């Protein structure tokens, strides 16, 4: 149950993350199996703003940057909305192999992972990669080479997308591809070779999408049921405390 909250109690972004986080995990290179000694530890989380906060004119934040360094959290409704739209960063957060904190509602959220997945991942993952690709191409034109770390993550993301479309499962850890991807990060692979690989991955993803085991659309009703129940439980907790 959500901690009861008085309508007059101030709720800062820091206290929302501290007191109402239902799920948090490590993301970035550590979750992808690409960490080196220099890698940061990126933490992502989901908090549930107590329902009484939504009765005020000033609504609770949809996300919080911090309070710790490299820590970013989303309020549950915003998180679910983005996940239903197949946002790559959000879906990867749900599938992190490195969870840090999960309460009962967090466990229920994780149990919904399949409800968020659909063939829409083809559009969003490839679309995100193509946007990043334009930035990489601009660097190549201006400097003669890409930012190698960005090129590495483009390969990782598109490979993950292709595997997801083919298997219906999202796996973050790159496994045996680690050394190959880190060689890209170090600038040891010629850009034309990387460019060809990126083009092949995009083409393969398009070919895999029509026959993917993923459903055409996510299960919005199932996710909304979870959100409504969570809001209702929070409201009841407040009423019982007053």
Order of alpha helices (4+ residues) and beta strands (2+ residues): alpha-beta-alpha-beta-beta-beta-alpha-alpha-beta-alpha-alpha-alpha-alpha-alpha-alpha-alpha
